[in-house]
Amino acid sequence: MGYGMMFGETTKDFFLKQIKGRGYVDVGTSVISEFYTPLVPKGHDFLKEIKKLIDSRQGVQAACEAKAAETD
């Protein structure tokens, strides 16, 4: 299955489940854990989404600063 190549000799029982995005990970602690990844649609632009969040926060911050200036 390839788990031996990834994790070396281990006593962990690996199970083959036909679930998209499922696998095993070792984050450097020598503990192998099952994990699931989010299913992201093809063509999804992470940078565009991050920019929208940043722009939104900057807009909220500007509105708060304007309101604070009114009360001074």
Helices and strands as residue ranges (DSSP letters): H 3-7, E 22-26, E 32-36, H 46-71
